[in-house]
Amino acid sequence: MQNNDSKQIAGAILVVGVLVAGAILLKGTNAPIGVPSIANNAKNATSQVRPVTSADHITGNINAKIVIVEYSDIECPFCKVFHATMHKVVENSDGKVAWVFRHYPIPQLHPKAFHEAEATECAWEQGGNDAFWKYVDRIFEITPSNNRLEESELPKIAEYIGLDVGSFNTCLSNGKFKAKVQADIDDGVKAGVSGTPSSFILQKGKVIDTIPGAQPYDTVMQKLSAIK
């Protein structure tokens, strides 16, 4: 009888342990403090997404019928997957889709991501939009995600894409683009972003739908094909 009681107690402790661990894990996936949690649909965000301008980082046909605005965290593993998906979407859209990249590093999960976002802007300062996308593409290509990219890789990426490393390092060390990255985050909060990747589909400047999370290529294309 005592042996059975001991087993029951041990089992109860194990269950409690699993529940606590699960709660901690779920807590770790929450959006940044102060970010409202809303449903992923256009109705909640239509008037809040910042208008797309020439100051944005855009790839694809700038005059495309459909514009997808993505808020992304460079150290987010789901963003890494979705980044490749979005390249495929743009490449196979026959010029009908443009893609806007905006920063949304989540410091509670990825403390390095904000600094890496600044690095992409330092690349932009030297080489414009082309350098920005080359830098972002390369960083997503090599990062192990989840805050594991070594900071020493940032100037190496700059060199890899042909930037002046000295100027790049100066830009990154002086925090020149902190306010620009923060402005994207603030805009994401207003738009209702509560996790990454979080994307908004715009037509004629208005949000008509959203892409919650890292949806697969076929799902994204199906959603886009339904737009008249």
NORSUL-V162714 format. One record per run of one state. SS is the DSSP state (H for helix, E for strand, - for the rest). FROM is the first residue (numbers start at 1). LEN is the number of residues. If there is no record, write none. Layout:
ss->{SS SS}
from->{FROM FROM}
len->{LEN LEN}
This chain:
ss->{- H - H - E - E - H - E - H - H - H - H - E - E - H -}
from->{1 2 29 42 46 57 61 66 73 77 92 97 104 113 143 153 161 165 174 178 192 198 204 206 213 217 226}
len->{1 27 13 4 11 4 5 7 4 15 5 7 9 30 10 8 4 9 4 14 6 6 2 7 4 9 3}
